[in-house]
Amino acid sequence: MDSRSLNSATSSAVLITSLLDAYAKDDPQRILAGTINTERRKLTRSNARIGLYDQAVIFGNLTNILGNNWVGRHKFSARYYAMDPVAKAARNAHSIGEAMDVLVRFAPLWSPALCLETFTEDDVTLLSVDVISAADPGQDAGLQTLKNFCLALVLDIFGKSLGRAGKKIKILQEKSVPMGVQPFTVLKDQNRSGLAVPVSICAKPMSGSQSADYNKALSEILTLTETKDRSFRNKVSDQIKTITNHRPTLSEISRALGLSPRTLNRRLETTGTSFREILEQITKERAENLLANTDLSRADIAEKLGYKDQASFSRALKRWKQSGHE
C-alpha cells in the first residue's frame, strides 16, 4: 500500500477487515449493522475507507456481542500491523521515550477521535490514551471501545519491544477496561487509561528496533500528515467562508464538521495553526476586499465582519499592517 492510501480512514478499513475475519467471518452484517457507508464486499478494495461514525458503530457492535474485554483478546493481524506506519515507527523507535512521542503525535492517524498525551509526575511519565467524542452522543459507546482498542494496540507495541524493561511499566486501567496483559503490572480503577513509565527507563532502546525501518515509516507518516493537514485546514477554511452574515464561532464550525470544539482545536494544533488564526486570515481578506471594492464605510464593514464597533476593526487593521499582512 503506498503512502497515498495510508490515511486514517483507509487504515481503519484494513483494521475492520481483520476484526470481521476474526469475529464475524460467517455473518459480517451483525458487526456492520447500523453503519451508513460500510459494506463487507467493499472493504477488500485497495482504496477502501471507513468514516469515524461507522468506526464507532462497528466498535460498539463488537462490544455488545463480545463484551468489553474483547479488545484485550484480539490478536492483531500481521497484515494490518505490517502496513501501519505509526505502529511500525513506534516499534522501531530508538528509545521508549521516542516511541511514546511517535504515538502522541501520530496516533490520530488511526482515528481522528484518538488523543494520546504524555505527562511527567514525580519520577514517572504517563502516556494517557483517550478519545474526544464527536458531536453526536450516540457515538460515545463505540468511541470508548475505540479507546480500549488503541490501548490494546499500544500495549502490544511495547509488550513486544521492551524485554525486561516492560516489567517496570504499569498499566493505568479504568474500571471499564478489563484487560490483563503481560509483562505489565496493572493498576485497576484509575482515572485514566494508559501507561506509567519510570523516567529512568525512557532512554532505554526498544528491543529489536531498526533505524532503516523507523526512518521509512516516519517518511510515510510525514508524507501522509502533510497531505491530511493541508486538506483539513482547507476544509475548516471553506466552512468558515460559507458564513458571511456574522462572525463564525468555533462551536458553530465544529458542529458543521461533525466534531467537538476540542477535537477541532486539537487537530488544527497538530497542523501548526489554530481556529483563531484561520478566522483572522479570512477576516483580513474579506476586509481588504470590502475596503477596495465597495463604498461601505469602515463602520459598516466592521459590523459586517462581526466586530463590536469601528474601534475594534481599526485596531485589527493596524495589527495586520504592523505584522506585514498589508
N, C-alpha and C positions, 0 to 999 in steps of 0.2 A: 504494500500500500504506500503510495507516495505522499509527500507532505501536503499536497492539495486536499487530500481526503481525510487527513488526520485532524479533524476538528471534534469538539466535544460531542456533537450530535452523532457523528459517524462512529467514533469510538464507542459511544453508548450502544449503537446498533450491534456492534460486534459483541459487546458485553451481554446485551439482552439475548442475543442468539445463543451464547454459551449457557445462559440461565435456562432458556427454553429447552435446550438439548438435555440439560441435567435434570430438570424437574417436570417438564411437560411435553416430552417429545411426541407422545401419542395424542395429546389433546392440548395443543398450544393455545387454543382460544380461551381456556379458563384463566390463563395468565394475561392474555391480551384484552380480556373483556373490559369494556369501558373506555378503551383508547380511541382517539379520534382519527389518527392518520397512520396507524401501525398495522401491518398485515405480515404474517409469518413468511409468505412467499416473497415479499419484497425485501426481507432482511438479508437475503443472500446476495443481493446486488452490491457491487463494489462501492457505489455511492449512496448506500442505504443511510437514512437519517432517522433519529428519534428525537422529537422535541421534549422540552422539560416537562410539560404537562403529562405526556404519555409515559415518560420515565417514572414520574411519581405514581401514576395509576398502576403501572406494572409492578413496582416495588410494593405498593400497598396490597395488590392481589397476592403476591408471593407470601407476604406476611400473614394475610388472612388464611391462606391454605396451609402454610408450613409452620407458622408460629414465629415469634420474634427472634428465636435463636438460629433461624436458618442461615443468617449471614455468617455465623461462626462455623457452620458446617460446609459451606460452599467451597468446592475445590476449583480454584481459578484455572481456566483453560490455558494451556500453553500458547494456544493460538492468539488469544487476547493479550496475554501477558507479554509475549514477544513483540507484538505490534505496537503496544502503547509506549510512546516515547517518555512520558512522565515517570512511569514505573521503572523503565529502563535506565533513565538518568539517575533516579534515586538509588537504585541498586548498585550503580557503578560510580556513585559519588566518591570523592576522595576521603571523606570523613563522615561520621554520624551527623555532625552539625551541618555539613554541606547538604547531606541528604534531606534533613529537615527543611533547610532553606528552599530546596527544589520543590518539595511538596507544598510548602506555604505559598510559594509564588505561582505554581503551575497546576495545582490540584483542581482549580475551577475549570480546567480543560476537560476533566472527567464529567463535570456538570457545573453550570454556572451558579447553581444553588449552594455549592460547597464553599465553606470558609474555614481554612486552616490558619492558625496563628501560633506564634511562639511567645512565651513569657518567661522571664527568669525571676524566680523567687528563691531567695537564700542561695543554696548551692544546687538548685535544680532548674533545668529548662523544661518547661511544659509545652508540649505540642498539642494544641487543642483542635479537635475535629468537630465541626458544627455545620449546620445548614442555615441559610437565611431564606425564610419562607417566601414564596411568591405571593402575589396579591390575593389569590384565591385560597381561602382557608381550607377548602376541600382537598387540597394537595398535601396538607400537613402530614398525614399519616404516611404517605408514600415518601415524602422528603425525609422524615425521621428514619425510615428504613434505609434510604439512600445514605444518610449519615453513618448508620451502623455498617453498611456495606463498605463505605470508604474507610472506616476504622479497621475493618477486617483486612482490607487490601493493604493499608499502611502496616498493620501487624505482620502480614505475610512478607512484605518487603524487608522489614527489619529482622523478622524471625529467621530468615534465610541468609542474612548478610552480617550478623553480629557475632556469632560464635559465643564464647563465654561472656562477652560484654553484655549480651542480651539479658543475663540474669540480674544485672544491676538496674535494668529498666522496669518500671512499674506501669501497669495499665490503669488509667483512670476510667472507671466503668460506671456509667449511670445505671440507675435501678432498672431502666427499661432495656438495657443492653446485656442480656445474659450470654456471656461469651467466654469460654475457657480456652486459652491458647498457651502453648509453650514457646519459648522457655520463660515467659514473663510472669512476674508476680502481679496478681490482680487486686486492686483496691476497689471494693464494691461501694455502690451507693454514693458516688461522688457528685459534685455539682456540674461537672463537665466530662466529656469523653475525650480520651487522648492518651498521650504517653508522658510519663515523668522521667526525664533523662538527667542523671547527675552531670553537672557541668564538667566534672573531672574526666568524663569519657567522651565528651562531644568532639574532641580532636582525634579520637581513635579511628582508624581506617575501617571502611566497610569491607568485610571479608569477600575476596574474590572479585573486587571491583576492577574494571578495565578502563583505562583512560581513553582509549580509542572509542569504546562503546559509549562512554559518557559524553565525549565531545560530539559524536554523531547524533546521539539522542538530543543533546542540547541544541544542536544546529536545527534539527527538525522542529523542536519546540519553538525556537525563536522565529523561524520562518512562519510557523503557524500562528503564533501570537501576534506577529506584526500584521498579518492579514486580518485576523479577528479583531484586533484593536482598532484598526482603521475602519473596518466595517461597523463596529459597534458605535464608535464616535459619530460616524456618518448617520447611523440610524437615530441616535439621540438628537443630533443636529437637525435632521429632516423633520422629526416630530415637533421640535420647538418651532420650526419655521411654519408649521401649519397653523399656528396660533398667532393671529395678527391683531386681535381686538383687545388684548390685555397682556400683561407681563406673565409668561408661563411660570409655574412653580414646580419645584422638584416633585412634590406629591402628584401633581397633575400629569407630568410627563411619565413618571414611573408607572402610574396606573394605566396610562395609554399603552405602555410597552409590556404590561403584564408582570411587572416586577415590584418589589417593595422599594421604598426610597433608599433604604440601607444597601440593598443589593445593587441598585443603580449607581449609587455613590462609590461603592467598593469597586465595582467593575471599571468605572471611569478612572479611579485612582490607579488601578493596575496598568492603565494605558498612558499614564503620565499627565492626566488632566483632571478636571472636575466639572460638575454641572454648572457651577458658577462661572468658570472660565469660558465654557462653550456659550452660555447665555450672554455673557458680556461681549464676546466676539460678534455674535449675531445681532445684538442690540446696537453695537457700534456700526456695523454695516448698514443696518436699517436707518440709523440716524444720519449717516453720511448720504444715503440715497435721498432721504426726505429733505435734507438741507440743500442738496444740489439740484434736485429735480422737482421741487414743489414750491409753492408760495406760502406754505404754512409758517406761522410764527414759531419761535422757539418754545413758547408756552404751549402751543397746540401739539408740537412734536413731542414735548415732554409728556403730555397727557397721553398721547397715542402710544408711546413706548412704555407707559406704566410707571413713570416717575411721579412721586407725590407732589412735586412742584418744580417750577422752572429752575430754581436754585440748585436742586439735586442734579438736574440734567446738565446744567452749566459746569458743575463740579466734575461730572463724568467726562464731558468734552475736554476739560482741562487735563484730567488724568490721562486720557487717551493721547493727547498731544504730547504730554511730558514723557510718556512711555514709548513714543515713536510710532504710535498707531496711526497718526495722521501726517 
